[in-house]
Amino acid sequence: MHATLLFFRGKSLRRFFMKNSFAKSFVVCALAGVLGAAFIGCGDDSSTSPGNLSFVNEEGDVVSIEIKSGSFKDSRDGASYSTVSIDGITWMTENLRYIEEGKSGMETSKEAGASKDYGVLYSFDKALSICPAGFHLPTAAEWRNLFQTMENVYGDSSAWALKSKSGWLPDDDIDGNGGDVIGFSVEATGIKNGGYRGEGEHSAFWMYGKKDKDGYATGVRFDNDDVDYTFAEFYASRARLYVRCVSDENTLFEILGKCDSTAEGNVVGKNGDYMTCKDSLWVSSTHKEILNYELGTCDSALIDSVRTFNDTAYTCKVSVSFGVSTGSWNVSTKGEALGKCSQENAKEFKKFQGTEYVCHEIGGSLYSWRIPTAEDVLEECNEKIQYKVETFNDTAYICKKFYSKFEWLHASEEEVIKNSLPECTESKRGTVEKTKVGGFVCIDKYWRRLNIVEENLGICQKAGATGKFDGFTFTCDEKYMLWKATLSGDTALVAVDSVLWMTENVYDGKYVYSPLAKGSTSCPAGFTIPTEETWKSLSETLRKNGQIHELFANQDSSYYGLNLYEKEATEHNLYLLEYFNIVASSKNYKQAPAMEISPQYQDVVSGSVWVCSSSESNDWAGVCSSGYAHIRCVKEYGTSEESK
């Protein structure tokens, strides 16, 4: 049985992890515990079999990478080697140790000057044919695929995942050791290039290929610094590097055959790897050779043909010079790739350079390719489906009559609720309904969009219940169905949509000075000063949820205020506003001496508080340093799905 470790692709933490290999191992194991996964080295050093790896790709799908350990015996000298199979491709996890009689072009690491036995060093010419029967020297594509597989899981710490856990020297503040997560065990062997050098700092392996005109060949080098690894490093062919062999099984070498005069110029491809027989040696194919192999040889028989390879359209172009025809596949123009657009293929969809197009009727028997709109993708909008709500490109649309024509129009949140959800009654209080634009909860006779905390902890319905989100402990106030967390002292956190709001203004002694003049140091770590858009979003959310109010700014837009009306406000929203300490009271006046009641709204306005936003105009004329504006801090998460 193989365990599975699930990782999410994210921003690079390479320097942090390379500084402290233990830190990365800790994070790996912690993630495994959180996700219910197991992993070699997480509390059980007796395990010898690596676990499978998984990652979430850009489409949000979980992709599994099968990892199997094994062994192999070289029939030439009886030496045994451990192996690891990565999605069916089997690599030796030890350096080759085979020496032919005569020792031409090869020597042991100790003979070369290393302090210990790392295996045998080979010249490039010898490395090309030194692997045992059924194995071969890895190609550039195979090394690239190995690194890409590790990068899918570990980002740009892929080499860290392949290096051994010990023997690598530190580089300044970077721990040179690796994680050896699949048992690939690249040691800090050093290399022989002139003299033996780099032990503890480097290791390098030959890759299959051909020497250039100057006699240089390519290898892959691992390092102890934050460069991590160098792909296709050039070495003089007389240099001595180590060799890792790859099994022919499931690779191109399984079907290559012999490269001789009868196979000269032949191209063979498998799993994205292509090789051409040239001068009795299989070498990596050129892009032109690959296109002719996949699309057919571009000649007069295929002139102006359009064919697709790897989601890219190519057009066969043939030129004639001195009576000789020469053809090549060129990247197609948009017109060449999409072809004609007419009544005959109206509504036809095609892709060009990864973008989808549809043949659309402009009018008057005229047609043109365009990027699809809701009208092209959704069913025909007519009277029968009036007020039906659908989504296209993550945007809600509603079928409505616009003047004399039925059309798909952008749907407001109120329209989504009205036409997609049942009536919010007392019996449905706390009920969650999913719509095409997200989840909503029934509270106080209206539907409210789930906020970021509810998306992660569920609906608050049990008094005193607790849950953790982003390191904060939230407690359920069942009466008002609100999750709240204590930040410090009397300052709490409440969520509105995808934002955590502080419930108190931030004070630096007497008054808060301009955040732009002094920086944003007034906010706790991870929090920022709200932008104008963030304030407007809060205002809009409260408006949707039954609270009549408006957001307004002073004439130079340097600070913003909330005018809050108690009339028609729901009990839930008034409680939310109490959490914000915005509703006017003697307590508020004492805590916020700059709070003012707008005279023109004395009878209905609960209060207004001036607050700075982080707009660039904030510091205009020094308004925010006057003592008449205060700062609220927020933590924004984007969409709820992103926060997970």
C-alpha positions in Angstrom: 0.0 0.0 0.0 1.2 3.5 -0.9 0.4 6.6 1.1 -0.7 9.8 -0.6 0.6 13.3 0.1 -1.6 16.1 -1.2 0.0 19.5 -2.0 -1.4 22.8 -3.3 0.6 24.8 -5.7 1.5 28.2 -4.4 4.1 30.9 -4.0 7.7 29.9 -3.6 9.1 29.3 -0.2 12.4 27.9 -1.5 14.8 30.1 0.4 13.0 29.6 3.7 13.0 25.8 3.3 16.6 25.7 2.0 17.7 27.7 5.0 16.2 25.0 7.3 15.5 21.5 5.9 13.9 20.6 9.2 11.4 23.4 8.7 10.3 22.0 5.3 10.0 18.5 6.7 7.9 19.9 9.5 5.6 21.7 7.1 5.3 18.7 4.8 4.3 16.5 7.7 2.0 19.1 9.2 0.2 19.4 5.8 0.0 15.6 5.6 -1.7 15.5 9.1 -4.1 18.3 8.2 -5.2 16.6 5.0 -5.4 13.1 6.5 -2.4 12.0 4.4 0.7 10.0 5.3 4.2 10.6 4.1 7.6 8.9 4.6 9.6 10.5 7.4 6.5 12.0 9.2 7.0 10.5 12.6 8.2 7.1 11.4 11.8 6.8 10.3 11.5 3.1 9.9 9.6 3.4 6.6 11.6 2.6 3.5 8.9 3.0 0.8 8.1 6.5 -0.5 4.5 7.5 -0.7 2.5 8.6 -3.7 2.4 12.4 -4.4 -0.6 14.5 -5.4 -1.1 18.1 -6.3 -4.0 20.3 -7.3 -3.6 21.6 -10.9 -4.6 25.0 -12.3 -8.1 23.6 -13.1 -8.6 22.5 -9.5 -8.3 18.8 -10.2 -6.3 16.5 -7.9 -3.6 14.8 -9.9 -1.9 11.7 -8.4 1.7 10.8 -9.0 2.4 7.1 -8.4 5.7 6.4 -6.7 7.1 2.8 -6.4 10.4 1.7 -5.0 12.3 -1.3 -6.4 15.7 -2.8 -7.2 17.7 -4.0 -10.2 20.7 -6.3 -10.6 23.3 -5.6 -13.3 24.0 -8.9 -15.0 27.5 -7.7 -16.1 29.0 -7.6 -12.6 26.1 -8.6 -10.3 25.9 -5.2 -8.7 22.4 -4.4 -7.2 20.8 -0.9 -7.5 17.8 0.6 -5.9 15.2 2.2 -8.2 12.2 4.4 -8.0 9.3 4.4 -10.5 7.6 7.8 -11.0 4.4 7.4 -12.9 5.8 4.4 -14.7 9.2 5.8 -15.5 11.9 3.9 -13.6 15.1 5.6 -12.5 18.2 4.3 -10.7 18.5 6.0 -7.4 22.2 5.2 -7.1 25.1 6.3 -9.3 26.3 3.7 -11.7 29.3 1.7 -10.5 30.1 -0.5 -13.5 33.7 -0.4 -14.9 34.7 -2.1 -18.1 38.0 -3.8 -18.5 40.7 -1.4 -19.5 39.0 1.5 -17.6 39.0 3.8 -20.7 37.0 6.9 -20.0 36.0 6.0 -16.5 37.3 5.9 -12.9 35.9 5.5 -9.4 35.3 8.6 -7.3 38.1 7.8 -4.9 40.5 7.3 -7.8 39.5 10.7 -9.1 40.2 12.3 -5.7 36.9 12.2 -3.8 36.9 11.5 0.0 34.4 8.6 -0.3 32.9 6.1 -2.8 30.1 7.8 -4.7 30.2 5.5 -7.8 32.1 5.7 -11.1 32.8 8.9 -13.1 32.5 8.6 -16.9 33.5 10.6 -19.9 30.6 11.7 -22.1 31.5 9.2 -24.9 31.6 6.3 -22.5 28.4 7.4 -20.7 26.4 7.2 -23.9 26.7 3.4 -23.9 27.5 2.4 -20.3 24.0 1.7 -19.0 23.1 -2.0 -18.7 20.8 -3.7 -21.2 17.2 -2.4 -20.9 18.4 0.9 -19.5 19.7 4.1 -21.1 21.3 7.5 -20.3 18.4 9.9 -19.5 17.4 12.3 -22.3 16.9 16.1 -21.7 13.2 15.5 -21.9 13.3 12.8 -19.2 15.3 15.0 -16.9 12.9 17.9 -17.6 9.9 15.7 -16.9 11.4 14.6 -13.6 11.9 18.2 -12.5 8.5 19.2 -13.7 6.9 16.4 -11.7 8.6 17.6 -8.6 7.8 21.3 -9.4 4.1 20.4 -9.6 4.3 19.4 -5.9 7.2 21.4 -4.5 7.3 24.5 -6.7 10.8 25.7 -7.4 12.2 23.4 -4.6 12.1 20.4 -7.0 15.9 19.8 -6.6 15.5 20.0 -2.8 13.0 17.1 -3.1 15.6 15.0 -5.0 18.7 15.7 -3.0 20.0 13.6 0.0 19.2 14.7 3.5 22.9 15.0 4.5 26.4 15.6 3.1 25.6 19.0 1.5 27.5 22.0 2.8 25.6 25.1 3.8 25.8 28.2 1.6 25.7 31.4 3.7 22.3 31.1 5.5 21.0 28.3 3.3 21.0 24.7 4.4 22.3 22.8 1.4 20.7 19.5 2.3 17.6 18.2 0.6 14.5 16.3 1.5 15.0 13.1 -0.5 11.2 12.7 -0.5 11.1 9.8 -3.1 14.5 8.2 -2.3 16.3 9.7 -5.4 19.2 10.5 -3.1 21.4 12.9 -5.1 24.6 13.2 -3.0 27.0 16.2 -3.0 29.6 14.2 -4.9 31.5 16.9 -6.7 32.8 16.3 -10.3 36.1 15.9 -12.1 36.7 18.7 -14.6 40.5 19.1 -14.8 40.8 18.2 -11.1 38.3 16.8 -8.7 36.2 19.7 -7.2 33.0 20.7 -5.6 32.6 17.9 -3.1 29.8 18.9 -0.6 28.6 21.7 -3.0 27.8 20.1 -6.4 26.8 17.0 -8.2 26.4 16.5 -12.0 25.0 13.8 -14.3 25.4 13.3 -18.1 22.3 13.5 -20.2 21.8 11.7 -23.5 22.6 13.8 -26.6 25.3 14.8 -29.0 28.5 16.9 -28.6 28.5 20.3 -30.2 31.1 21.4 -32.7 33.4 22.5 -29.9 33.3 19.1 -28.2 31.0 20.1 -25.4 28.1 17.9 -24.1 25.3 18.6 -21.6 24.6 17.5 -18.1 22.4 18.3 -15.1 24.0 20.0 -12.1 22.7 20.1 -8.5 23.9 22.8 -6.1 23.9 23.6 -2.4 22.8 27.2 -2.9 19.5 28.8 -3.9 20.2 28.2 -7.6 19.1 24.7 -6.7 19.9 23.0 -10.0 21.1 23.9 -13.5 19.5 22.2 -16.5 21.6 21.5 -19.6 24.9 22.6 -18.1 27.7 22.4 -20.7 30.8 20.4 -20.0 33.8 19.4 -22.1 33.3 15.8 -23.2 36.5 14.8 -21.5 35.1 15.9 -18.1 34.0 13.1 -15.7 30.5 13.1 -14.4 28.3 10.5 -12.8 25.5 8.5 -14.5 22.0 7.7 -13.5 20.2 5.2 -15.8 16.6 5.0 -16.8 14.7 1.9 -17.7 13.7 1.6 -21.4 10.2 0.5 -20.3 7.5 3.0 -21.1 10.0 5.3 -22.8 11.0 6.2 -26.3 13.9 3.8 -26.1 11.5 0.9 -25.9 10.6 1.5 -29.6 13.6 3.2 -31.1 15.4 0.3 -32.7 18.8 0.5 -34.3 20.1 3.7 -35.7 22.0 2.9 -38.9 22.0 4.0 -42.5 18.6 2.5 -43.2 17.0 4.6 -40.4 18.9 7.8 -41.2 16.5 10.8 -40.8 13.7 8.7 -39.2 11.8 10.4 -36.3 10.3 8.4 -33.4 8.1 10.0 -30.7 6.5 8.8 -27.5 5.1 10.6 -24.4 6.2 14.0 -25.7 9.8 12.8 -26.4 11.1 12.8 -29.9 14.4 11.5 -31.4 15.8 11.5 -34.9 18.4 9.1 -36.3 21.4 11.1 -37.4 24.9 9.8 -38.2 24.2 6.4 -36.4 23.0 8.1 -33.2 19.6 8.9 -31.9 19.5 12.6 -31.1 16.8 14.9 -29.9 14.6 16.0 -32.8 14.4 19.6 -33.9 11.0 21.5 -33.8 10.7 21.2 -37.6 11.3 17.5 -37.4 8.7 17.1 -34.7 6.1 19.0 -36.7 6.7 17.0 -39.8 6.4 13.8 -37.8 3.2 14.8 -36.1 1.5 16.8 -38.9 2.9 15.2 -42.0 5.7 16.4 -44.1 4.9 19.9 -45.3 5.2 19.8 -49.1 3.2 20.8 -52.2 0.5 18.1 -51.4 -0.3 19.9 -48.1 0.2 23.5 -49.1 -2.0 25.9 -47.0 -3.3 23.0 -44.9 -4.0 23.9 -41.3 -3.3 21.3 -38.6 -3.1 21.5 -34.8 -0.4 20.2 -32.5 -0.2 20.9 -28.7 -3.1 23.3 -29.0 -1.3 25.4 -31.6 -2.5 25.7 -35.2 0.1 25.5 -37.9 -0.2 26.2 -41.7 1.9 24.5 -44.3 3.7 27.1 -46.3 5.7 26.1 -49.4 8.2 28.3 -51.2 10.0 27.7 -54.5 13.6 28.9 -55.1 15.5 28.0 -58.3 13.0 25.3 -59.0 13.3 23.7 -55.6 10.2 23.5 -53.3 10.8 24.0 -49.6 8.0 23.5 -47.1 7.6 24.3 -43.4 4.9 24.4 -40.8 4.4 28.0 -39.6 2.2 29.1 -36.7 -1.2 30.0 -38.2 -2.8 33.4 -38.2 -6.2 33.7 -36.6 -7.9 33.8 -40.0 -6.0 30.7 -41.2 -6.7 28.7 -38.0 -10.4 29.5 -37.7 -11.3 29.3 -41.4 -14.4 30.7 -42.9 -17.4 31.9 -40.9 -20.7 31.8 -42.7 -24.3 30.7 -42.4 -23.2 27.2 -43.0 -21.1 27.0 -39.8 -22.9 29.6 -37.6 -22.6 28.8 -33.9 -19.5 26.6 -34.6 -16.9 26.9 -31.9 -13.1 26.7 -32.6 -10.0 27.4 -30.6 -7.0 29.6 -31.6 -4.0 29.9 -29.3 -6.0 28.6 -26.4 -8.9 31.1 -26.8 -12.3 29.9 -27.9 -14.2 31.6 -30.7 -17.7 31.2 -32.1 -19.0 32.0 -35.6 -21.5 34.7 -34.9 -24.1 36.4 -37.1 -23.5 40.1 -37.1 -26.6 40.8 -39.2 -27.6 41.3 -42.8 -26.2 37.9 -43.7 -22.8 38.9 -42.3 -20.9 36.5 -40.0 -17.7 36.9 -38.0 -15.6 35.0 -35.4 -15.8 36.4 -31.9 -15.1 35.4 -28.3 -18.3 33.7 -27.1 -20.8 35.7 -25.0 -23.7 34.4 -22.8 -25.9 34.8 -25.9 -23.7 32.3 -27.8 -23.5 29.7 -25.0 -26.7 29.8 -23.0 -30.1 28.5 -24.3 -32.2 30.9 -26.3 -33.7 33.6 -24.1 -37.5 33.8 -24.7 -40.7 34.3 -22.9 -40.9 30.6 -21.7 -37.7 31.0 -19.6 -38.2 34.6 -18.6 -36.3 35.4 -15.3 -34.3 32.2 -15.4 -30.8 32.6 -14.0 -27.7 31.0 -15.5 -24.0 31.5 -15.2 -21.4 32.0 -17.9 -17.7 32.6 -17.2 -18.5 32.8 -13.4 -21.0 35.6 -14.0 -24.8 35.4 -13.4 -27.2 36.2 -16.2 -30.9 36.5 -16.2 -33.3 36.1 -19.1 -35.3 39.4 -19.3 -37.2 41.4 -21.9 -35.1 44.4 -22.9 -37.4 46.8 -24.7 -39.0 44.5 -27.3 -36.4 41.8 -27.2 -35.6 39.0 -24.8 -31.9 39.0 -23.9 -29.5 37.5 -21.4 -28.5 40.4 -19.1 -26.2 40.6 -16.1 -28.1 39.6 -13.0 -27.9 41.5 -9.8 -27.6 39.6 -6.5 -31.1 40.6 -5.7 -32.3 39.1 -9.0 -30.4 35.9 -8.3 -32.0 35.6 -4.8 -35.5 36.5 -6.0 -35.5 34.1 -9.0 -33.3 31.2 -7.6 -34.2 30.9 -3.9 -37.4 30.2 -2.0 -38.9 32.7 0.4 -36.8 33.2 3.5 -39.2 32.4 6.4 -38.7 31.8 10.1 -38.8 28.1 9.5 -35.9 28.3 7.1 -33.7 30.4 9.4 -30.1 29.1 9.2 -30.8 27.2 6.0 -28.1 27.3 3.3 -28.9 27.3 -0.4 -26.4 27.0 -3.2 -27.0 29.1 -6.3 -25.0 29.5 -9.5 -23.2 32.4 -8.0 -22.4 31.0 -4.5 -24.1 30.0 -1.2 -26.6 32.0 0.7 -28.0 31.7 4.2 -31.5 32.6 5.4 -31.4 35.2 8.2 -34.2 37.5 9.5 -36.4 37.0 6.5 -33.7 37.8 3.9 -31.0 35.8 2.2 -27.4 36.8 2.8 -24.4 35.6 0.9 -22.1 33.3 3.0 -19.1 35.2 4.4 -15.6 33.9 4.4 -15.8 32.4 7.9 -19.1 30.6 7.2 -17.7 29.1 4.1 -15.0 27.5 6.2 -16.8 26.8 9.6 -20.4 26.5 8.5 -23.3 28.4 9.8 -23.2 29.6 13.4 -26.3 28.0 15.1 -25.0 26.6 18.4 -24.3 29.1 21.1 -20.7 28.9 22.3 -19.5 26.7 19.5 -16.0 27.5 18.4 -14.0 27.0 15.2 -10.6 28.1 13.8 -10.1 30.0 10.6 -6.8 31.4 9.5 -5.3 31.1 13.0 -8.2 32.9 14.7 -10.6 31.2 17.1 -14.2 32.2 16.4 -17.1 31.8 18.8 -20.7 31.4 17.8 -23.3 34.0 18.9 -26.4 31.9 18.0 -29.0 34.7 18.6 -27.6 36.7 15.8 -25.9 33.8 13.9 -22.6 35.6 13.9 -19.1 34.2 14.3 -16.8 36.6 16.1 -13.1 36.4 17.2 -11.2 38.4 19.7 -8.1 40.1 18.2 -7.0 42.0 21.3 -8.7 43.7 24.3 -12.1 44.8 23.2 -11.3 44.6 19.5 -13.2 41.7 17.8 -13.2 40.5 14.3 -16.4 39.9 12.2 -16.6 38.8 8.6 -18.5 40.6 5.9 -18.3 38.8 2.5 -14.6 37.9 2.0 -13.2 40.5 4.5 -12.4 40.3 8.2 -13.2 43.6 9.8 -11.8 45.0 13.1 -14.6 46.3 15.3 -12.6 49.2 16.8 -10.7 52.1 15.3 -6.9 51.9 15.6 -5.3 54.6 17.8 -1.7 55.6 18.2 -1.8 57.6 21.4 -3.9 60.7 20.8 -4.7 60.6 17.1 -4.0 58.4 14.1 -1.7 60.1 11.7 -1.8 59.7 7.9 -1.3 56.0 6.9 0.4 57.2 3.7 2.7 59.6 5.5 3.6 57.1 8.3 3.2 53.8 6.5 0.6 51.1 7.4 2.3 50.2 10.7 -0.9 51.0 12.6 -2.5 47.8 11.5 -1.6 44.4 13.0 0.5 42.0 11.0 -1.6 40.6 8.0 -4.1 43.5 8.2 -4.3 46.6 5.9 -6.1 49.8 5.8 -9.4 49.4 3.8 -9.4 50.8 0.3 -12.3 52.9 -1.0 -13.6 49.8 -2.8 -13.5 47.8 0.4 -15.7 50.4 2.1 -18.0 50.5 -0.8 -18.3 46.7 -0.8 -19.3 46.8 2.9 -21.8 49.5 2.2 -23.3 47.5 -0.7 -23.6 44.3 1.4 -25.4 46.1 4.2 -27.8 47.7 1.7 -28.6 44.3 0.1 -29.2 42.8 3.5 -32.0 45.2 4.6 -30.1 48.1 6.1 -30.9 51.4 4.5 -27.8 53.5 4.5 -25.3 55.2 2.2 -21.6 55.6 2.0 -20.3 59.1 1.4 -17.0 61.0 1.2 -15.9 64.5 1.9 -15.4 66.7 -1.1 -11.8 65.7 -1.7 -12.5 62.0 -1.2 -9.8 61.7 1.4 -11.9 60.0 4.0 -15.2 58.2 4.1 -18.2 57.9 6.4 -21.1 55.5 6.9 -24.5 57.1 7.3 -26.6 54.6 9.1 -30.4 54.7 9.2 -32.2 52.7 11.8 -35.5 52.7 9.9 -36.3 49.3 8.3 -33.0 47.9 9.5 -33.1 44.2 10.5 -32.3 43.2 14.0 -29.4 41.1 12.7 -27.8 44.1 10.9 -28.2 46.4 13.9 -26.4 43.8 15.9 -23.7 43.6 13.3 -23.3 47.4 13.4 -23.1 47.3 17.2 -20.1 44.9 16.7 -18.6 47.6 14.5 -19.1 50.2 17.2 -20.6 52.5 14.6 -24.1 53.1 16.1 -24.0 56.3 18.0 -24.0 56.1 21.8 -22.3 57.8 24.8 -19.8 55.0 24.7 -19.0 55.7 21.0 -18.6 59.4 21.6 -16.0 58.8 24.3 -14.1 56.2 22.2 -14.3 58.2 19.0 -14.2 61.9 19.8 -14.1 62.8 16.1 -17.5 61.1 15.4 -20.1 63.5 14.2 -23.8 63.4 13.7 -24.8 64.9 10.3 -27.2 67.7 11.2 -29.4 67.2 8.2 -30.1 63.6 9.4 -30.4 64.2 13.1 -33.8 62.5 13.4 -32.9 59.3 11.6 -29.2 58.9 11.5 -27.6 56.7 14.2 -24.2 58.2 13.6 -21.4 58.6 11.1 -17.8 58.0 11.7 -15.0 59.3 9.5 -12.4 56.7 8.5 -9.4 56.8 6.3 -9.1 54.6 3.3 -5.9 53.7 1.6 -6.6 55.6 -1.6 -3.8 57.6 -3.0 -5.7 60.8 -2.3 -5.8 60.0 1.4 -3.1 62.4 2.4 -4.3 65.3 0.2 -4.1 68.5 2.2 -3.2 66.5 5.2 -6.9 65.6 5.9 -6.1 62.3 7.5 -3.6 63.7 9.9 -6.0 66.3 11.3 -7.3 64.1 14.0 -10.8 64.0 12.5 -10.3 60.6 10.8 -9.6 57.2 12.2 -8.4 53.9 10.9 -10.2 50.5 10.7 -8.0 47.6 9.7 -9.1 44.6 7.5 -7.9 41.3 6.2 -9.1 40.5 2.7 -9.1 37.0 1.2 -10.4 37.4 -2.3 -13.1 34.8 -3.1 -14.1 32.3 -0.5 -12.8 29.4 -2.6 -9.3 31.0 -2.8 -9.2 31.2 1.0 -9.5 27.4 1.3 
